[in-house]
Amino acid sequence: MKKLGVILLVIVLCLPNVLSYAVSPGKTIVFFPGDTLYEELSISIRNDKGIANEGEIYIFSKSFPEEYVNFDPINVSFEPYEKKVFDFSVSIPKQFEEPGDYRFDFVTKEIFKAEEDSGATISVKTAVAGVFLVRVPAEGYFLKSSLESRGVISGEPVPFILTLENLGTYPIDNLQGVLEISDESGNVLDEVEFVHDLALYSIDSLELFWNSEGARYGNYHAKAIMTFQGKEEIAETDFKVGEMHISILEYDTTINSGNINKFKLKIRSDWGNQINNAYAVLDVNSGNIQSFKSSNFNLDPWKESEIIIYVDAQTLGKGEYPSKIGIMYEGIYDGEEFELKVTSFDILPIIVGGVIFLIVFGFGYLFLVIRKLKKEKK
């Protein structure tokens, strides 16, 4: 059976509200199989307002068993600027099933009574929480990692945050790592090497950088491969490198003659900032160039959008026309050529459908009339 120990860390979660609080000094407690953990803790909550109020206090957890925390929910009244201390205890059994971090929150919600026409109502106004983290290490060497990044403009350094959590029972010395950068096709473009020592029970965040100079806009993948004490740990993430560019993803290639058509195209921003006052243009060569323009639009970073151009095809006969669809933005034009197919509007299917509907409707109506007459004769 996997041997586990437990470390109890106390963390403060700061939320913008009118109640402030203080958490008792953080403690680190380790125990080994065969022992049990019992710890008495306290947390102080202070009313930072100049008026009295009432708070609801309780324990909330998604991962840590609430029955391990000895505290019953209560409602407490606070005088102006009053501070109160609440004692509770944590009792942890001999084993957890898996190593990792288990969190529970000591929550205080400010509640107030509001008078309405229908009577008094109780509402929650603000909330604060003291966050308690129970760390469960595994016997031996055990590393947990995560990798985060964000999109940048081509030429800027790409930042990476590599979080390392030592969940074992030994320090991890001389961790060897390499950060692999690859393109959408999986081709490794570059590597960034790093070395790190991770103290017992520690959580370290390493900041790594990759120089994106010369990188083409698009999607990229990063993989941090770490080796230590004959073990391997991998953390991965995706990121974007952008240029001042709008990609045309797809568009209509057929419209109807004699009508005003909605010509749709789908586009994507490859830029890490908002692009303003862009517009789309469709040029159709029917002997002379006819141009149709969309309304101006703004495009958020990395976002896709559907744009509509209203195309008046009343003077375009049936056939195929050399055309070009393009986007204008920030003094830049990006476009591509294609053949626009113009078809005549065929009304025959509508007429046939209408006739079939009338026939079915007529037979149905006739059936109901006959049925009604038969009932009247009876």
Protein Blocks (a to p, Z undefined) as FASTA:
>chain_A
ZZddddddddddddddfbdcdddddddddddehiacddddddddddfbfbdcdddddddd
fkbcfklpgcddddddddehiacdddddddddfbdfbgcddddddddddddddddfkbcc
dddfbdcddddddddddehjddddddddddddehiacddddddddfbfbdcehiacdddd
ddfkopafbdcdddddddehiacdddddddfehiacddddddddddeehiacdddddddd
dddddddfbdcfbdcehiacddddddddfbfbdcehiacdddddehiacdddddddddde
hiacdddddddfklbccddddddddddeehiacddddddddddddfklmmmmmmmmmmmm
mmmmmmmmmmmmmmmmZZ
